[in-house]
Amino acid sequence: MPSVVTRILGEGYDRPVLDFGCGTGDLTRLLTQTFPTVHGYDPSSESTDLAKRRTPAATFFDDPESLPKEHYGCVVLANVL
């Protein structure tokens, strides 16, 4: 998935990326290998707690009101129902 996002956004994309519905952060972890600023959001605090431990390079949120407003250059939704 990150290679697809990189092809769409282009090499050197430096705006913040949000993984919306990140779950335990599998995709978020991969995104941090390509993009300098990655955030993850999931309504499950249990999932975001695990994601924080697995991917310390990203910032995670479990409350949508705490997401920065007008901040993200790209929002990724993968396997979100």
C-alpha positions in Angstrom: 0.0 0.0 0.0 2.7 2.6 0.8 4.1 2.2 -2.8 0.7 2.9 -4.2 0.4 6.0 -2.0 3.9 7.1 -3.0 3.1 6.7 -6.7 0.0 8.9 -6.2 1.6 11.5 -4.1 5.1 11.5 -5.6 8.6 11.0 -4.2 9.5 13.5 -1.5 5.9 14.2 -0.4 6.3 15.9 3.0 2.8 16.9 4.1 1.3 15.0 7.1 -0.4 11.7 6.3 -3.4 10.3 8.3 -4.1 6.6 8.4 -7.8 6.8 9.3 -9.1 3.6 10.9 -5.5 2.5 11.6 -6.4 -0.4 14.0 -3.2 -1.7 15.5 -1.1 0.3 13.1 0.2 -2.2 10.5 -0.2 0.2 7.6 0.8 3.2 9.8 4.1 1.5 10.5 4.7 1.0 6.8 3.8 4.6 6.0 6.4 5.9 8.5 9.1 4.2 6.4 8.2 6.5 3.5 6.6 9.7 4.9 8.1 12.0 7.5 4.9 12.8 9.5 2.3 10.1 9.9 -0.7 10.0 12.3 -3.1 7.2 12.9 -6.7 7.4 14.1 -8.9 4.6 15.4 -11.9 4.8 17.8 -10.6 1.8 19.7 -8.2 2.9 22.5 -7.0 -0.7 22.9 -5.9 -0.7 19.2 -4.2 2.7 19.4 -2.4 1.7 22.6 -0.9 -1.3 20.8 -0.2 0.8 17.7 1.7 3.3 19.8 3.9 0.5 21.2 4.6 -1.0 17.8 5.1 2.3 15.9 6.6 5.0 18.1 7.5 7.1 15.0 3.8 7.9 14.5 1.3 9.8 16.5 -2.0 8.1 17.4 -5.5 9.4 18.3 -8.6 7.6 19.5 -10.8 10.7 19.8 -11.7 12.3 16.5 -12.0 15.7 18.2 -8.3 15.6 19.1 -7.2 15.3 15.4 -5.5 18.4 14.2 -7.9 20.4 12.0 -6.9 21.3 8.4 -3.6 19.6 8.9 -3.4 16.6 6.6 -2.2 16.6 3.0 -3.4 13.0 2.6 -5.8 10.7 4.4 -5.6 6.9 3.8 -8.5 4.6 4.5 -7.6 1.0 4.1 -10.0 -1.9 5.1 -12.3 0.6 6.9 -15.9 -0.6 6.9 
